[in-house]
Amino acid sequence: MTQKANIRRDCLARRNALSQFEIKANSLAIHERLSTVDEFRAADQLLCYVSKDSEVETQSLMENFLEEGRTVLIPVAKRDGTLQWSNLKSLDELEPGAFGVPEPRADSLRLLEPDEDALVIVPCIAFDPSGQRLGYGKGYYDRFLAQHGGGKVGLAFDVQKVEQIPAEAHDVPLNVVVTESQVLVFA
């Protein structure tokens, strides 16, 4: 098993050990910290993963963004390993899609090319003090982030922090990681 696979397994186990109460409470604390990040406050367009299972909850974050009249785009995973983005109008438009991740129903799919400077909220399984992140291993976000010029913010629980994630050429570091206890900003 590779070092990344070991980190992924260990961090998923720690994240999955959190109770539903801890996930909700910590997600709320993360949302409050995120609201202090300048890039988030200034964003007109938010590209945001739709949470499932033990991930940092994003549905209420997206709902608040929509209520403020701002644009939310959610990812749609394509079979070719790329992400497309759909303009979300309501959480009622979602149903389980690829990998069990909520995606827009076919009748609610509104594909839109993201603004070059749109802020991306990225899922993390693990992160390190240099801004490296570890995702689910399929490379969807790394492929997208490699060509996207906007801010890259990871949401994670403190239990997902590791000493170091081995970086490969295709890995794209984050600008910011927000946890329940801190906001880490990287150069």
C-alpha positions, 0 to 999 in steps of 0.5 A: 500500500502506498503512503498516500493510501495509508494516509487516506485510510487513516484519515478516513477512519478518524473522520468516520469516527466522528459522531453526527453531533460532532460533524454538525457542530464542527461544520458550523464552526468551519462555516463561521471561520470560512465567513471571515476569509476575504476570498469567500466574502468577496466571491460572487460565484462559489464552486462547491462540493456537495457533502455526503457521509462524514465530510464537512457539511456544505448544504447549509453553506450553499443555501446561505450563499444562494439566499444572498443572491450569489451563484453556486455551481456544483460538480458533476463527475464525468466518466472521462475523469473531468468535472463539469459544473451545474448552476444550482438553484435549490438543494431540492434539485439534488439526487445521488449521482456518481460515487453516491455524491449528490448531483443535480437531477437531469431536469435540473442540470444547468451546465455553466463554465465557471468564472476564471476567478471563482472560489472553489470549495474543495473536499479533503480527506487529509491536508498538511501544513503546506497546503497539500491535500489528499482527495479520494484518489480519482484526480477529478479536482486536481485536473480541474484545479490545475487549470483554474485560476481562482482561490482554492479552499479546503474544508476539513476537520482537525482530525484530518491534519497530517504531518506531510502529504507526499506531493506529486507533479499533478497535485495542486496545493490549496490557498486556504484550509479551514477547520473548526479551530483555525484558518490556515493561509498558504502562499 
